[in-house]
Amino acid sequence: MNLQGIRYAVRSLIHDRGVSAIVIACLALGIGVNATLFSVVDGILIQPLPYAQPEQLLILSETFERGGVREAGVSYQNLRDWKARATSSFAAITALAGRSISLSDTVEPERLEGAAITWDLFPSLGVPPALGRHFNEQDDRPGAEPVLILSHEVWERRYQANANIIGRSISVNGRPHTVVAVMPPKFSFPEAQKAWIPLGPIADQEPRTNRSLMAFGRLKPGVELAQARLELAAVATGLAREYPGMSDGWSATAAPLADEFIPDDVRLVLLTMMGAVTIVLLIACANVANLMLARASGRQREFCVRAALGAGRARLVKQLLTECMVLGLAAAPLGLVIAYAGVWLLDNAVPPGMVPYYIHWEISGRGIAYTVAVSAATGLVFGLAPALQAGRLNLQEALRDGARGSGQSGRRARLRNGLVVVEIAMALVLLVGASLFVRSFLNLQHANPGFDTAPLLTLRVYMAGEAYAKEDQRAQRIEDLIRRIESLPQVEAAFASNFIPLSSGGGGGGVIIDGKPVDPGEEPYIFFGGVTPHLQETMGLPIVKGRDFTEAEGVGRTAVAIINDTMAKKFWPDADPVGRRFKLAQGEPADWFTVIGVAPDIWRNNMDDDSPPLPGAFVPYRYAATPNTGFTIRASGDPAALTASIRGEIRSSDPALAIFAIRTMEEVRTTGFWQYRLFGYMFGIFGAAALFLAAVGVYGVLSFSVSQRTQEMGVRIALGARGSDVLGLVVRQGLQLAAIGVLLGLAGAFGVTRVIQSLLYNVTATDPISFGGVAIFLAVIAAVASYLPARRATNVDPIVALRNE
């Protein structure tokens, strides 16, 4: 490709500027969506995690094969032994525990998502603080002076980026802590945490059986993962022998940190999306190849003249490829504009705080290089077919065809038709996938959570410090808050609990049913939640059997329970459960609870959790008076309008309480499946692009076919053919191509959609509505695209056609 060839290509393309504009637009669409998705894939899968030598970082877990536990948390006591003994493979072994951190100083109390960490965690990540110092070993010991590390975002927002924050004392969970560091911008380890405190003073006295820590390891240089796993397992086996009552049967394993931070389902989603946009690009390439074939057919006489003047076939092929490369590169800037718009739309489609800090997508230098490379490659792909056709030029045949103005050979027509069939087949695969995702989103959008979300408001408070160290102190505060909230004129009912419907929470464990003994360790699992009275009234649900808590039962530790319908049917399928007894198999509380009522199942987890409801029991709140307590409030009007008055009542009760997560229940519901909305939108856009390109492809091929068969159409009409006959002839050609493409596409879709089965909600990968509906819809679009050139064929003047012949 030399400068002279480029100049000639540009002049030629400007001469055919209509075709060139269509080609550039089609390619820009395909290139743009590819560049958008590449920026996301690059930000998640390709760019390394933002730590020093991230390939050396591991996630460590305890395992219990006999019990089917392959990944459990790590106990603090075992962690300390691992650090002391697994020294051949590991340069550092660190850990953290999630922790609510309530800040209360001169501004309004604020609860943060935080973590308690070992002193060497951040140094092992290789992330230095922006201000101050990391924790040291003395900070991480029992009895040490409390210290705190803040995120850059909290430092800027709450403390106006005051550099004098280092050394300042801030009340954390009711106790003064000295700020020793501010982390760099956007750092929020492991995902959304905003503040950190030392782990040792909190976890030092925890039993070895409390496996709740998230543990990490950094390999020594040159050590392989397999070697580290063997050493860690050997250490765990030794601990099992030393502590048979606490660690018997437990082992340990390790995996790359990237596997934990970027799980398989995320990779599957990204690869599925990348496959979808690749299909869009391939459809665009097929479309453009057809346009270029048509353009090349119209240039047969030009090629013949150039060949007669001495131009070799290689030179003709090279010139056509040059023209195609120029078109591909010309589409790159417009494709980048589409990509920038796509990334902006994607950023705005993701709710705030839903993407971990270590994931960031943008159109980077690598993205621009990818776009240019795709543009050039696309030029080669769609230029290959017309270039090969030019290379097979038969001078005598072409001159005969050129004299008649046909330029149409059976071989070229078959190639163009084949490209249209491929376009339709790929479009159908993509449209079926888009339909499945859209239907998953619609199923979630219209799924019944078991109660009316419209009148409900939710919020949480965090009770920290010595004032709330005891369960009774927390319970008394919650009872006061409920009384205040229910006294508001716009509030119909309210309850507090250690969970919020559709937001998970609560507890659980094995259960023993009175009169139905089971072997230890074999107890069935139930959900276990503590609630104040008026749960059923607030949720608008009736008691199926029995009764609700009385006020006296609700404010005390009376061993009574309301169970859900699933628990009633599971444990007492043929008997009245009211009056029956059960208790938790391990831990507190140890009371036997008497069932006083049966309530409908409440959807406790996010809406995208389509697993069957767990057996569940609700007991008086004092049995589960947790520091992090949720409120669900039923309003007589707009629930969001209650926010200010409820805040005021909480402030009147205790100004130091941190209030957070104030949302309507409808917001809670829809936030639970934002990913499906995003998938539906994105695949819908990809599908619409593919549909548009396929329709253009059908129209373009038939339009060119009609223009090349003008004489034939004129002869048919001159011999008495009706307009409807000519119309049917062209439309049938289009429908035949569509039918072949649909059949091939259905076969491909049956295989491809099985890969995304795990990403769907309440719809099968072979859903007949999606397959049948898309096939019919695509056939209709092909018929419409065929009808337009067919109408033009019926308007051929036979006299003009015969004169040309």
C-alpha positions, -999 to +999 in steps of 0.1 A: +000+000+000+019+031-013+010+068-013-001+067-049-025+038-043-039+056-012-045+088-032-063+069-060-084+050-034-095+082-017-105+098-051-124+066-060-142+065-027-151+102-029-165+096-064-188+069-049-194+089-017-229+075-012-217+040-009-186+051+010-208+069+036-230+038+041-199+016+045-183+040+070-215+042+090-219+004+092-183-001+102-184+027+127-214+011+144-196-023+146-163-009+156-178+015+182-197-012+202-166-034+201-144-006+214-169+001+242-170-035+253-132-038+249-127-009+274-149-028+299-131-062+293-097-044+295-107-027+328-118-059+344-100-089+328-069-075+312-055-047+334-038-062+365-052-055+399-038-022+413-013-037+437+024-044+435+031-077+417-006-087+419+002-122+404+019-130+438-013-123+458-035-152+469-068-156+487-065-182+516-094-203+528-100-231+553-117-262+539-136-291+554-140-318+527-159-342+549-186-315+554-185-303+518-170-270+527-145-260+500-140-223+509-145-211+545-132-181+563-101-183+585-100-181+623-077-156+638-059-182+659-052-203+628-040-172+610-014-165+636-001-201+634+000-199+596+021-167+597+045-184+621+048-217+603+042-212+565+074-192+560+089-211+531+063-200+506+048-168+519+064-134+523+032-123+542-001-137+555-027-111+563-064-108+570-094-086+575-129-088+589-158-066+577-167-040+603-192-013+606-174+019+616-195+048+631-177+082+630-190+108+654-173+141+659-182+177+651-204+168+621-234+144+619-227+108+629-219+086+599-218+048+596-191+036+571-185+002+555-151-006+570-128-034+580-105-045+608-071-055+593-038-070+603-011-044+605+008-057+575-021-060+550-016-027+532+022-030+531+018-065+516-004-050+489+023-025+481-001+005+484+015+034+504-008+059+521-013+094+507-008+109+541+006+095+573+018+059+580+004+024+579-004+005+610+026-010+628+029-042+648+023-024+681-010-010+668-022-045+661-018-059+697-044-063+724-045-032+746-029-009+720-040+027+717-069+028+691-059+041+656-077+046+624-070+049+586-094+069+565-101+066+528-093+095+505-131+100+497-141+103+534-111+126+541-122+149+513-160+148+519-161+148+557-130+166+566-125+189+536-091+174+527-076+189+558-039+178+560-040+182+597-062+152+600-031+131+609-029+128+646-065+140+652-087+121+675-120+109+661-147+089+679-151+055+663-179+033+675-180+055+706-143+053+714-115+079+705-092+067+677-062+086+664-060+090+626-026+078+614-032+077+576-052+087+546-052+062+517-047+072+480-077+084+459-101+056+449-085+030+472-112+011+490-100-024+499-113-050+495-142-035+476-162-006+491-146-001+525-140+035+536-121+032+569-099+006+587-089-002+622-064-029+636-077-064+638-056-078+667-073-059+696-107-072+684-100-108+674-073-118+698-097-137+722-118-152+694-120-191+696-103-211+669-137-223+657-147-188+647-137-189+610-148-154+598-117-137+585-109-130+548-072-140+545-046-131+520-011-143+512+018-129+492+041-155+477+079-152+480+096-145+446+099-177+426+074-197+446+047-214+426+010-217+437+012-255+440+041-253+464+023-227+486-009-249+486+011-279+498+028-260+526-004-244+538-022-277+538+006-293+557+005-265+584-033-270+586-030-307+590-005-302+619-030-278+636-057-304+632-036-328+652-027-302+679-063-291+683-085-321+676-117-306+691-114-274+671-096-282+638-101-319+633-108-325+596-101-289+586-074-281+560-065-250+539-060-240+503-051-209+483-061-194+450-051-164+430-066-132+443-078-122+409-100-154+409-118-141+440-121-105+429-132-114+393-153-145+397-163-169+369-198-155+365-184-120+358-160-135+333-189-153+316-209-121+313-180-102+298-172-129+273-208-132+264-210-095+257-178-095+238-191-124+217-223-104+211-205-072+198-182-094+177-213-107+160-224-072+154-190-064+139-191-095+117-226-086+105-213-051+096-184-067+078-207-090+058-229-061+050-200-040+038-185-069+019-218-071+000-218-034-008-182-036-020-190-067-041-218-047-057-195-017-062-169-040-077-194-056-100-202-021-113-166-015-120-159-045-141-154-024-172-129-002-154-110-033-143-110-047-178-096-015-193-069-014-166-061-050-172-060-044-210-035-015-204-012-039-185-024-038-148-018-073-133-043-091-112-021-086-081-023-048-086-061-049-090-064-069-058-040-046-040-059-015-051-092-029-038-077-039-005-062-004-002-097+011-007-111-012+019-084-004+044-089+033+038-127+029+045-119+009+077-095+035+090-119+063+081-146+046+102-122+045+133-128+081+144-166+078+143-163+044+160-143+061+188-170+087+192-196+059+196-173+042+220-169+073+242-207+077+242-211+040+251-187+042+280-205+073+293-239+056+291-225+025+308-211+046+337-245+062+342-264+029+340-245+014+369-258+025+403-232+043+425-211+020+447-219-012+428-185-015+410-155-023+432-128+004+432-102-019+415-125-020+384-123+010+361-131+013+325-123+040+301-112+046+265-075+044+272-045+043+248-049+005+247-085+010+237-076+034+209-049+010+197-075-018+197-100+004+178-074+012+151-063-024+149-100-036+146-106-010+119-076-021+098-085-058+103-121-051+094-109-034+062-090-065+053-119-088+062-146-071+042-122-063+013-112-099+009-142-111-010-143-083-037-105-084-040-106-122-047-134-116-072-113-090-090-083-114-089-104-140-108-113-115-135-120-132-170-113-104-194-135-117-223-164-126-201-162-093-182-162-073-214-192-092-227-210-086-194-199-050-194-213-044-229-247-056-217-243-037-184-249-067-164-218-073-143-237-101-127-223-136-126-237-166-108-206-170-087-208-134-075-245-136-068-240-167-048-213-151-027-235-120-020-265-142-011-243-163+011-231-133+030-268-122+036-276-157+049-247-154+073-258-120+084-293-132+092-281-163+110-258-142+133-284-116+138-308-143+150-283-157+174-278-123+189-315-114+190-324-146+207-297-139+234-310-103+237-346-116+240-336-140+268-318-112+288-347-088+282-372-115+294-351-122+325-352-085+333-389-083+327-395-114+348-377-097+377-394-064+371-428-080+374-419-107+400-441-106+430-419-103+462-449-114+483-459-079+495-466-044+482-434-024+481-450+009+472-458+022+507-427+010+525-396+030+536-364+013+549-334+025+568-307+013+592-291+026+624-258+016+639-256+015+677-220+017+687-200+024+719-204+016+756-239+030+756-250+001+735-226-026+747-254-047+761-283-063+743-309-047+767-295-013+760-299-018+723-334-032+726-345-003+748-333+022+722-350+004+694-383+002+713-381+040+719-374+046+682-403+024+671-427+043+695-415+076+681-417+066+645-452+050+648-464+082+665-459+102+632-492+109+615-481+096+581-469+063+595-494+034+596-471+008+611-434+000+616-411-028+628-374-031+636-354-063+630-319-076+623-328-079+586-347-059+560-368-078+534-351-080+500-318-069+516-309-101+534-295-099+569-307-119+599-291-151+611-296-188+608-285-222+619-294-258+624-327-265+641-340-292+664-377-300+662-393-312+694-401-349+690-380-353+658-344-360+669-316-360+644-279-369+646-256-340+656-244-321+625-274-333+604-298-306+617-318-288+589-310-251+584-335-223+590-334-185+588-337-169+622-347-133+627-355-110+656-384-086+651-404-061+670-443-064+669-463-053+638-442-071+611-473-085+595-492-052+597-463-033+582-458-057+554-495-059+547-495-097+551-521-117+571-513-143+597-522-176+580-526-194+613-524-185+650-516-149+660-490-121+660-468-111+689-485-092+717-469-060+728-456-077+760-441-106+740-425-082+715-406-062+741-394-091+762-375-124+758-406-145+756-398-178+738-424-176+712-421-176+674-439-169+642-428-192+615-431-189+577-452-211+555-422-230+542-411-240+577-446-251+586-449-273+556-414-287+559-416-298+596-453-302+602-468-311+568-497-330+582-503-312+615-511-278+630-477-262+637-492-238+663-481-249+698-452-270+685-416-263+697-382-260+682-347-246+692-314-238+675-290-267+676-259-246+685-251-213+702-275-187+715-304-185+722-308-220+737-345-216+745-372-238+732-395-216+711-432-222+709-449-215+676-478-190+680-484-182+644-477-189+607-471-161+582-466-161+544-431-163+531-412-130+528-387-127+501-357-121+523-328-119+497-324-099+465-349-104+438-324-121+415-321-149+440-345-175+426-337-202+451-367-215+470-374-197+503-357-211+534-377-223+564-378-192+587-387-182+622-393-147+636-387-143+673-389-112+696-363-086+688-344-090+721-332-124+710-313-107+681-308-071+692-278-064+668-259-031+667-268-028+630-306-028+630-330-021+602-364-004+602-393-011+578-420+016+578-454+016+562-466+051+551-500+064+543-486+084+514-453+088+496-428+069+519-398+090+507-416+121+522-412+106+557-374+108+556-369+142+573-394+136+600-380+101+608-345+115+610-358+141+634-373+115+657-341+095+657-320+126+664-344+135+693-339+100+708-301+099+704-281+125+684-251+102+682-269+074+663-256+069+628-285+067+602-278+051+568-292+032+539-324+052+537-343+039+507-378+031+497-386-006+494-392-001+457-356+012+454-344-018+474-363-041+450-351-026+418-315-022+430-314-059+436-314-067+399-297-037+383-274-061+365-303-077+346-315-043+336-281-034+323-278-068+304-312-063+289-304-028+277-270-037+263-281-068+245-312-050+233-289-023+218-267-050+202-297-068+189-312-037+174-279-029+157-277-064+143-313-063+131-307-030+114-276-042+097-292-075+086-322-056+071-298-033+053-280-063+040-312-079+026-323-047+011-289-040-004-285-074-021-320-074-035-318-038-046-286-045-064-301-077-079-331-058-092-308-031-108-288-058-125-319-077-137-337-046-152-337-061-187-350-094-174-378-077-155-387-056-186-388-087-208-411-105-183-434-076-182-433-072-220-443-109-223-473-104-201-461-109-165-482-090-140-467-066-114-477-090-087-457-118-104-426-097-105-432-085-069-435-121-057-404-132-076-382-107-058-399-111-024-395-149-026-358-145-033-355-124-001-376-148+020-356-178+007-324-162+020-341-153+052-354-188+057-320-204+052-304-178+076-331-184+102-326-221+102-289-218+105-293-192+132-317-213+152-293-242+152-265-219+163-287-202+190-296-236+205-259-242+212-249-207+222-277-199+246-269-229+268-237-211+278-257-182+294-282-204+312-268-194+346-272-157+338-310-160+331-339-156+355-370-177+353-365-184+316-349-214+300-320-212+275-343-228+249-373-206+256-397-212+227-412-177+228-377-162+223-367-186+196-400-186+177-407-149+182-373-138+170-374-161+140-408-147+129-398-112+136-366-115+116-386-131+087-410-102+087-381-077+087-366-096+058-399-095+039-402-057+044-366-052+033-374-074+002-406-055-006-390-022-012-367-032-041-395-055-053-418-025-057-392-008-078-390-039-100-427-037-108-422-001-121-396-011-149-406+003-183-404-027-207-398-003-237-368+012-220-355-021-208-358-037-243-341-007-259-311-011-235-310-048-243 
